[in-house]
Amino acid sequence: MAWKRVADRRCVGCGRRRHKNEMIRVSKTKDGLIRIDLGANIAGRGCYICYEEECFAKAERKRAIDRALRMNVSDDTYEEVLKTIRKERSSGSEN
């Protein structure tokens, strides 16, 4: 029986590995724009973060999204990620 590859990714906040569908992807396009990529289909450099505010707080404190995307990320972008986390958690789509 052939093994199916599991798409695990690491959270930039807490470092835990989870299936990529259980996290939010933040990606940088070729044009240098930052997008929240819930479908994980935007081409370009990206990073993943759990749907937990504690993970977001760690990532924000460490400026982990900046390092992962290799660019300075504005505070507005961090705020947009937090709003998305809260929205997705309230809709129950994180699992």
Summary of the structure (lengths in Angstrom):
residues: 95
radius of gyration: 13.1
end to end distance: 27.7
largest distance: 48.1
contacts: 258
relative contact order: 0.20
helix: 38%
strand: 24%
